[in-house]
Amino acid sequence: MRTLTKDADTPPAGPAPPATSTSPRVVAAVDMGASAIRLVVAELRPGEPPHILEQASRGVLLGKDTFTHGRIGPATLEATLKALEGFRRIMDSYGVSHYRAIATSAVREAANRDGFLDRVRLRTGLNVEVVDGSEENRLSYVAVREVLSGHEAMTSGDALLAEVGGGSADLSFLRAGEPVHSGTYPLGAIRLRQSLASWHGSHEHRVRLLRRHIHNIVEDIAREMPLGQARHFVALGGDVRLVAARLNPDGQDVAVRTVTREAFLALCDEMTARDVDDLVENEHLPLAQAETLVPALLAYRELLCETAAERMVVVDASLRAGLLIDLAREEAGHGIEDFGRQVLTSAMALGEKYRFDARHARNVAHLALRLFDEMRGEHGLATRDRLLLEVAALLHDVGNFVSLRGHHKHSLYLISSSEIFGLSQEEMAFVANVARYHRRAVPQRTHPGYAALDRQDRVTVDKLAALLRLANALDADHLQKVRDLRMERGEEAWVIEVDGGGDLTIERLVAQSRSDLFSEVFGRRVTLREGAGPV
């Protein structure tokens, strides 16, 4: 969250203090998507959902530039600046104190994004954060979970959550409402349309080409996510809401509309058979929406057909709603760590994908967290770091899926190239580095992955990797002989007192060999003892 100031050079403020019970706070969310820039201003009161004061939208085709030329052109930049200047005036008129402004794939993929964002900051005073697909998925999930609280799609069976935007499709596979797989894929409506921008054939032939292209992408997605197991299909996005409203114009809560599979597929076939001019003239759609409707519906259709869902649940939710909920949680003093359960569920699913030893992984994670908690006064790390340590501990051995030889390096690659719900790409790279150092060499600046981190992250990796190396050593036999531990600071050494059973000779020897990083980071050597006596 950032403090709204008149001085564009003022650095972003830290998290806002909790709001008082007597004074509501006015906040704003700005979403820079591929086809439009949108603003929502809301009032936050403790214990209440955000109260919307005003919403605004300006059609700016950022995606058309990026997905065609790879850069945002001068005319689109000027249109963006004018839209954001108008939004800034609205925010000022309401006395907005805090805001979060995000940009998605159209800005993320633009070669000139840094210069573009600098112009935005200088002209409007708004600091815009470029988010990755993982954060988009998280924000969408936050918004949908709020709307569908108690709905069967969130309480029973598997569900696919899908939003086809302008630049990409954000997908999350939910098990009893908890994300276990998530990903961002090149199925955005503007991206798909621009891929055929030079095509001058018939509309019918264009649709056939789009179907084939979408089908191939969805086939690849199905190799990563068990789409066929999804009994529920939850969709959000303006294009699918348009179709749902036509199928169910009244008699239902407009925030949640349910349509049958057959009805949706039939209407999709009808709508996609019509060209842009027909949709503008007879459906009275704006040109920009008419151009994206057909590719978006074809993507939703292909995804739905891959699932076992008999109905589609269409939700009126958005990234902006997720941003407001996040802002409200921060006002109440709750951070992102509240999503720890979802992060760990997704991490376990990734471990299962690579056939990890679940019992060993859980025990190493438990011991690593015990070390973290016992050493709080020494490492000075935050709750978020504790969560990232747990993820790294759960996944430290996934490299065995590739090869037992040098598996710590394979773990680095597999983790850094995967997605876990709620973790950004930067956080995945961080977790991968912690996992990489659970054995063999200690962190070195000559290691490319480690060297790519900034200084503070390297320091934190050193601390967490030191804890993970010891925790892994205490389950060297993969037999969970060590069940718990306590740390005691002696005059010359840290003493780890362990609770367990069986012969701990292997654990003692391995712990001695892997305590090198711990001693380097925390300044004392390590000894082990069992109960009241040495091991």
Summary of the structure (lengths in Angstrom):
residues: 535
radius of gyration: 25.6
end to end distance: 49.7
largest distance: 85.4
contacts: 1854
relative contact order: 0.09
helix: 51%
strand: 18%
